[in-house]
Amino acid sequence: MPEARASAELTNRVGLHARPSVKLTQIAKRFSARIEIATSLDGPWTDAKSPVKIMRIKAVRGEILHVKAFGADAASAVAAVVDLVQRNFDEE
């Protein structure tokens, strides 16, 4: 099964809270790959398609968000999530 991984720093003001979490899950749901997010490479890893689970991460500005995906479109999924984070969730 294809796998992809990448990381991006949270540079938006509010970090991974309500609106950014929803935007991240909306992007993740566009892909068939299983996508997971963590603030540490050791985990815990969280399902990127669950807004409630993503909000529980409570990542703040300056933290590194690690993304991994498994499935046919894993590379595209990881690239899309990292791009969203690097664009500050289109909020600034």
N, CA, C and O of each residue as an XYZ file, in Angstrom:
368
protein
N       0.850     -1.186      0.000
C       0.000      0.000      0.000
C       0.892      1.245      0.000
O       1.773      1.378      0.850
N       0.666      2.150     -0.949
C       1.476      3.370     -0.997
C       1.342      4.181      0.292
O       0.276      4.250      0.904
N       2.463      4.789      0.680
C       2.492      5.598      1.894
C       3.216      6.899      1.600
O       4.155      6.928      0.804
N       2.775      7.985      2.248
C       3.440      9.277      2.101
C       3.476      9.956      3.463
O       2.585      9.770      4.293
N       4.521     10.747      3.676
C       4.675     11.481      4.939
C       5.272     12.845      4.655
O       6.051     13.014      3.717
N       4.894     13.822      5.479
C       5.480     15.161      5.398
C       5.177     15.886      6.700
O       4.396     15.412      7.525
N       5.806     17.041      6.869
C       5.589     17.853      8.064
C       5.516     19.315      7.662
O       6.068     19.727      6.642
N       4.819     20.092      8.488
C       4.729     21.532      8.254
C       4.540     22.235      9.589
O       3.871     21.723     10.486
N       5.133     23.405      9.706
C       4.976     24.185     10.940
C       3.676     24.968     10.903
O       3.316     25.557      9.884
N       2.976     24.964     12.037
C       1.770     25.786     12.165
C       2.217     27.227     12.385
O       2.834     27.538     13.403
N       1.910     28.100     11.443
C       2.319     29.494     11.558
C       1.126     30.438     11.656
O       1.296     31.647     11.819
N      -0.088     29.882     11.555
C      -1.267     30.741     11.704
C      -1.434     31.116     13.173
O      -0.959     30.407     14.061
N      -2.106     32.225     13.420
C      -2.222     32.773     14.772
C      -2.866     31.828     15.770
O      -2.371     31.697     16.889
N      -3.958     31.163     15.398
C      -4.732     30.375     16.368
C      -4.323     28.910     16.440
O      -4.832     28.175     17.287
N      -3.414     28.466     15.571
C      -3.040     27.056     15.583
C      -4.168     26.183     15.049
O      -4.958     26.613     14.207
N      -4.232     24.979     15.539
C      -5.210     24.013     15.016
C      -6.457     24.020     15.894
O      -6.667     23.106     16.692
N      -7.283     25.054     15.745
C      -8.512     25.150     16.514
C      -9.705     24.961     15.580
O      -9.554     24.361     14.516
N     -10.865     25.450     15.942
C     -12.118     25.113     15.256
C     -12.087     25.278     13.731
O     -12.184     24.286     13.008
N     -11.956     26.490     13.238
C     -12.020     26.696     11.784
C     -10.914     25.962     11.038
O     -11.200     25.272     10.059
N      -9.654     26.089     11.471
C      -8.605     25.340     10.774
C      -8.827     23.825     10.813
O      -8.527     23.131      9.842
N      -9.344     23.317     11.916
C      -9.609     21.876     12.016
C     -10.645     21.436     10.995
O     -10.487     20.400     10.348
N     -11.698     22.218     10.852
C     -12.749     21.885      9.885
C     -12.188     21.931      8.465
O     -12.471     21.048      7.655
N     -11.399     22.954      8.164
C     -10.806     23.049      6.825
C      -9.889     21.861      6.542
O      -9.892     21.315      5.439
N      -9.111     21.468      7.538
C      -8.208     20.339      7.362
C      -9.003     19.052      7.089
O      -8.647     18.280      6.198
N     -10.064     18.827      7.845
C     -10.854     17.603      7.628
C     -11.582     17.639      6.288
O     -11.750     16.601      5.648
N     -12.012     18.820      5.859
C     -12.657     18.919      4.547
C     -11.697     18.524      3.434
O     -12.084     17.827      2.496
N     -10.452     18.965      3.533
C      -9.430     18.575      2.554
C      -9.201     17.068      2.626
O      -9.180     16.392      1.598
N      -9.031     16.546      3.830
C      -8.735     15.121      4.015
C      -9.826     14.230      3.434
O      -9.540     13.178      2.862
N     -11.058     14.652      3.581
C     -12.188     13.829      3.111
C     -12.276     13.753      1.588
O     -13.033     12.939      1.059
N     -11.527     14.575      0.886
C     -11.520     14.524     -0.579
C     -10.741     13.323     -1.115
O     -10.832     12.986     -2.296
N      -9.971     12.680     -0.228
C      -9.087     11.594     -0.649
C      -9.548     10.261     -0.084
O     -10.151     10.199      0.988
N      -9.259      9.204     -0.815
C      -9.611      7.870     -0.330
C      -8.581      7.339      0.659
O      -8.879      6.422      1.424
N      -7.376      7.899      0.656
C      -6.305      7.456      1.550
C      -6.700      7.653      3.010
O      -7.479      8.547      3.342
N      -6.151      6.807      3.874
C      -6.271      7.005      5.316
C      -5.212      8.040      5.693
O      -4.023      7.830      5.453
N      -5.642      9.154      6.281
C      -4.748     10.264      6.597
C      -4.738     10.469      8.104
O      -5.786     10.505      8.748
N      -3.544     10.600      8.649
C      -3.403     10.803     10.084
C      -2.477     11.984     10.360
O      -1.569     12.278      9.582
N      -2.727     12.658     11.492
C      -1.994     13.852     11.897
C      -1.438     13.623     13.311
O      -2.068     12.955     14.131
N      -0.259     14.180     13.585
C       0.308     14.140     14.930
C       1.219     15.346     15.137
O       1.682     15.951     14.169
N       1.475     15.693     16.385
C       2.427     16.759     16.691
C       3.779     16.183     17.090
O       4.719     16.928     17.372
N       3.876     14.864     17.113
C       5.132     14.171     17.384
C       5.222     12.969     16.457
O       4.219     12.301     16.206
N       6.404     12.692     15.951
C       6.557     11.521     15.079
C       6.242     10.221     15.810
O       5.935      9.205     15.186
N       6.320     10.262     17.142
C       5.998      9.087     17.948
C       4.498      8.958     18.215
O       4.056      7.991     18.836
N       3.714      9.937     17.744
C       2.269      9.910     17.958
C       1.902     10.595     19.261
O       2.749     11.220     19.898
N       0.660     10.481     19.655
C      -0.382      9.670     19.039
C      -0.844     10.263     17.713
O      -0.861     11.480     17.527
N      -1.217      9.372     16.800
C      -1.702      9.764     15.482
C      -3.226      9.834     15.516
O      -3.890      9.002     16.135
N      -3.768     10.854     14.831
C      -5.198     11.136     14.863
C      -5.780     11.111     13.453
O      -5.155     11.589     12.506
N      -6.965     10.559     13.323
C      -7.681     10.486     12.046
C      -7.963     11.899     11.535
O      -8.701     12.653     12.170
N      -7.382     12.257     10.400
C      -7.530     13.616      9.849
C      -8.917     13.874      9.275
O      -9.229     15.010      8.919
N      -9.743     12.858      9.177
C     -11.081     13.049      8.618
C     -12.132     13.285      9.705
O     -13.318     13.408      9.399
N     -11.711     13.348     10.958
C     -12.620     13.579     12.084
C     -12.377     14.963     12.689
O     -11.359     15.176     13.348
N     -13.304     15.909     12.472
C     -13.112     17.258     13.021
C     -12.953     17.262     14.541
O     -12.122     17.999     15.072
N     -13.730     16.459     15.236
C     -13.668     16.423     16.695
C     -12.293     15.930     17.158
O     -11.699     16.502     18.072
N     -11.796     14.877     16.529
C     -10.491     14.338     16.910
C      -9.369     15.324     16.583
O      -8.417     15.455     17.352
N      -9.474     16.009     15.460
C      -8.446     16.983     15.080
C      -8.426     18.151     16.068
O      -7.353     18.608     16.461
N      -9.600     18.636     16.469
C      -9.656     19.745     17.431
C      -9.056     19.347     18.778
O      -8.508     20.195     19.483
N      -9.152     18.082     19.138
C      -8.595     17.609     20.414
C      -7.072     17.692     20.456
O      -6.486     17.679     21.539
N      -6.427     17.778     19.302
C      -4.965     17.878     19.263
C      -4.508     19.170     19.932
O      -3.485     19.192     20.616
N      -5.270     20.251     19.732
C      -4.972     21.560     20.316
C      -3.550     22.025     20.025
O      -2.878     22.576     20.896
N      -3.099     21.800     18.802
C      -1.768     22.254     18.395
C      -1.761     23.774     18.308
O      -2.729     24.385     17.857
N      -0.665     24.373     18.742
C      -0.558     25.831     18.755
C       0.485     26.294     17.744
O       1.280     25.510     17.226
N       0.450     27.583     17.488
C       1.411     28.196     16.568
C       2.838     27.800     16.958
O       3.207     27.825     18.132
N       3.621     27.441     15.958
C       5.002     27.060     16.189
C       5.216     25.554     16.291
O       6.343     25.077     16.157
N       4.143     24.804     16.527
C       4.276     23.346     16.581
C       4.401     22.783     15.163
O       3.927     23.378     14.196
N       5.043     21.636     15.069
C       5.170     20.953     13.792
C       4.036     19.946     13.678
O       3.813     19.137     14.578
N       3.329     20.005     12.571
C       2.242     19.069     12.301
C       2.781     18.006     11.341
O       3.205     18.320     10.229
N       2.759     16.766     11.777
C       3.224     15.657     10.960
C       2.007     15.011     10.314
O       0.977     14.818     10.960
N       2.137     14.681      9.036
C       1.035     14.106      8.268
C       1.515     12.815      7.629
O       2.606     12.767      7.061
N       0.706     11.770      7.720
C       1.015     10.539      6.994
C      -0.275     10.009      6.397
O      -1.360     10.194      6.949
N      -0.135      9.347      5.261
C      -1.301      8.803      4.577
C      -0.949      7.469      3.947
O       0.195      7.216      3.570
N      -1.960      6.628      3.842
C      -1.809      5.299      3.272
C      -2.922      5.082      2.249
O      -4.098      5.276      2.557
N      -2.555      4.684      1.044
C      -3.551      4.422      0.006
C      -3.087      4.939     -1.336
O      -2.028      5.555     -1.451
N      -3.892      4.679     -2.346
C      -3.525      5.003     -3.726
C      -3.210      6.483     -3.928
O      -2.305      6.824     -4.691
N      -3.950      7.366     -3.250
C      -3.731      8.803     -3.427
C      -3.023      9.433     -2.215
O      -3.210     10.614     -1.922
N      -2.218      8.637     -1.526
C      -1.545      9.097     -0.307
C      -0.671     10.323     -0.546
O      -0.723     11.277      0.231
N       0.121     10.313     -1.595
C       1.027     11.443     -1.853
C       0.249     12.730     -2.111
O       0.622     13.790     -1.609
N      -0.810     12.647     -2.876
C      -1.638     13.828     -3.154
C      -2.324     14.320     -1.888
O      -2.449     15.526     -1.673
N      -2.766     13.396     -1.058
C      -3.450     13.762      0.185
C      -2.506     14.509      1.123
O      -2.863     15.555      1.666
N      -1.311     13.976      1.311
C      -0.332     14.621      2.186
C       0.034     15.991      1.629
O       0.114     16.962      2.382
N       0.257     16.079      0.328
C       0.608     17.362     -0.291
C      -0.495     18.400     -0.078
O      -0.197     19.565      0.188
N      -1.748     18.001     -0.189
C      -2.873     18.929     -0.024
C      -2.974     19.426      1.418
O      -3.221     20.610      1.649
N      -2.787     18.537      2.379
C      -2.858     18.936      3.786
C      -1.701     19.870      4.135
O      -1.906     20.896      4.783
N      -0.502     19.524      3.713
C       0.667     20.367      3.987
C       0.495     21.734      3.325
O       0.832     22.754      3.925
N      -0.016     21.766      2.116
C      -0.248     23.030      1.415
C      -1.223     23.905      2.193
O      -1.006     25.109      2.325
N      -2.291     23.312      2.707
C      -3.280     24.056      3.497
C      -2.627     24.664      4.734
O      -2.861     25.831      5.050
N      -1.813     23.883      5.434
C      -1.118     24.374      6.634
C      -0.181     25.512      6.256
O      -0.139     26.532      6.943
N       0.568     25.349      5.178
C       1.517     26.382      4.755
C       0.826     27.651      4.282
O       1.421     28.728      4.313
N      -0.423     27.537      3.847
C      -1.219     28.713      3.439
C      -1.954     29.309      4.642
O      -2.824     30.165      4.475
N      -1.611     28.863      5.848
C      -2.276     29.353      7.071
C      -3.770     29.147      7.018
O      -4.536     29.973      7.515
N      -4.189     28.043      6.414
C      -5.605     27.678      6.339
C      -6.433     28.758      5.632
O      -7.637     28.878      5.857
N      -5.770     29.538      4.778
C      -6.410     30.623      4.013
C      -7.091     31.650      4.914
O      -8.090     32.255      4.523
N      -6.561     31.845      6.103
C      -7.202     32.755      7.050
C      -6.440     34.055      7.289
O      -6.954     34.965      7.939
N      -5.216     34.146      6.766
C      -4.452     35.369      7.066
C      -3.894     35.957      5.794
O      -3.222     36.987      5.833
